[in-house]
């Protein structure tokens, strides 16, 4: 038997060795070095060899001296080189399969983040001069489906993230969100796939090209050049009617991508009880009116569609987007049982309100890189909005009706230039103009025609300078030029200075201290600058005021952050003031109280915060937040409010599952509008499952609370109110979320939907 098989075995061995020889002869070695723009070697950079269609072939990494080497078969390829703190670079390479080849030096451009030999151990937070670099770990990425999910899972001290509502804020105010340096909005971040995120920059004291923001978050994504996807997601609330449904399609074709998004959302909820006590202080008597809510139903729905085209190369990025948003409140109703202290008999009231808006918009964006240290960004945003507002009110024999039709045009061009110099210094210059025209026709109780145009030009010059290795100075100077005119009134022209200065001191690699001051200005909202009038009820009317003064703003802040082991601590104190802030004003006119606006008061805000995030284990993470705030209004009327409250967030990861528990104590606030508000505490939990392209989540809010209330109240010499409301969305409820993405092709990247569905309006509204 052996003799019979031996020739066969020998033949197979000979054939295999021949194939191996041919294979070896068709391979060659590609080698080279990766350096930074300063000429230093980049160690442990990731190198991926791809087919021309981006299919992965093989990968390696540079050694401690930046050198790499790989054996490659004959063919044409793309080589992608990436490293934390640098922009990914992709170059074409050719292997002839015969001769070894040393490639030219590959130079990676820094992304304004130099790691300076920082070694990441036990923490993904890296403190730099003007920002925090955050590298998400596997658990945080795996258990996130949207950009908001990932921000929440990162548990960044000092940042508050509501991943369901899609809000990101800090003590300084709402955060401005960016993707690869381009400003993004709610839908864009919601549709950002976490596995495409390479790292995140968090600027708690924005400088340079981010100067002017309260806080900034920049998502840096991995670049893909082929493939496509179809995605669908649905979020359905249980306990009251609320749903959000979205569908997206994207195609890549070389340097150009095409994206189409569409969606529908709707909501209907009610007030499950409420008491509204109002007091009217007439010269010779006072009237107390108490309303007990019998029915308070709110309904709204919104649809949107967006088509975007993006073309980008290493030198430029061009994007065009067209979107259409339709929103509607088809019939919100309120019924109350009313009792009066005198003069009027007990009765009931019924009000109904309808709103509709249609908004087409166009966005053009261009980014041009002159070299590795200079770039120019140009943006042109324009939209048209058709708004309608209809309200009726009935109480006994008193009937009120108002119908408003509005057309609004908005155009906003901007140009920003950014230059980086030696030693990390930088200069940013920006010119921004915002132009609005509103034409509004009021019919009903108080017919009128309001035509308002406004144009504001902003100029900014920001310089960031490293005074030493540990101390950085950021200074900004600018101005605002505003002109507006309400038909029948004189034109208003105002020029105001703007500026800020900030110092950032790095105590050590893990400790940071910052502080700054700023001066600015603001202007009254466009829906207050008019002579229109709306009837609230038979004792109350609301009226605009075209003579409001400009608002001067001053602020100061100081913050401290430290990282030790698995702990991250952040503390901040802030003071903000608005001189001539817009406040509600009341006066008697005949037998009615007139509500309007005044600008003779000042608002002061003192806020402090202390946040601690702790990575207990790789599976268990938590964040504890403490807040103190004091609001103060001075001027003709004086008001103040103090509040201390806390928050707790816990995440636990296990395989494909994630458990989240959150809680917040009761909070109080005196807002800039002069209204006090109180919100009962809340808590809840959710359980999610993420596997492949599927994401499932179920959760509950306030599972054992059915009497969570919101209280709003205001006092003045002429009028006061005190409202207790038990809205359904604050009570026991649950939700279910389902999302799926189907990918085709290789190395695809889910795009972002950045539809701006905020509706602009200059209509004076009762509600």
Buried (B, 14 or more C-beta within 10 A) or exposed (E): EEEEEEEEEEEEEEEEEEEEEEEEEBBBEBEBBBBBEEEEBBBEBBBBBBBEEBEEBEEBEBBEEBEBBBBBEEBEBBBBBBBBBBBBBBEEBEBEBEEEBEBEEBBBBBBBBBBEEBEEEEBBBBBBBBBBBBBBBEBBBBBBBBBBBBBBBBBBBBBBBEBBEBEBBBBBEEBBBBBBBBBBBBBBBBBBBBBBBBBBBBBBBBBBBBBBBBBBBBBBBBBBBBBBBEBBBBBBBBBBBBBBBBBBBBBBEEBEBBBBBBBBBBBBBBBBBBBBBBBBBBEEEEBEBBBEBBEBBBBBBBBBBBBBEBBBEEEBBBBBBBBBBBBBBEEBBBBBEBEBEEEBEEBBBBBBBBBBBBBBBBBBBBBEBEEEBEBBBBBBBBBBBBBBBBBBBBBEEBEBBBBBBBEBBBBBBBBBBBBBEEEBBBBBBBBBBBBBBBBBBBBBBBEBEBBBBBBBBBBBBBBBBBEEEBBBBBBBBBBBBBBBBBEEBEEBEBEBEBBBBBBBBBEEEBBBBBBBBBBBBBBBEBBBBBBBBBBBBBBBBBBBBBBBBBBBBBBEBBBBBBBEEBEBBBBBBBBBBBBBBBBBBBBBEEEBBBBBBBBEBBBBBBBBBBBBBBBEEEBBBBBBBBBBBBBBBBBEBEBEBEBBBBBBBBBBBEEBEBBBBBBBBEBBBBBBBBBBBBBBBBBBBBBBBBEEBEBBBBBBBBEEBEEBBBBBBBEBEBBBBBBBBBBBBBBBBBBEBBBBBEBEBBBBBBBBBBBBBEBBBBBBBBE
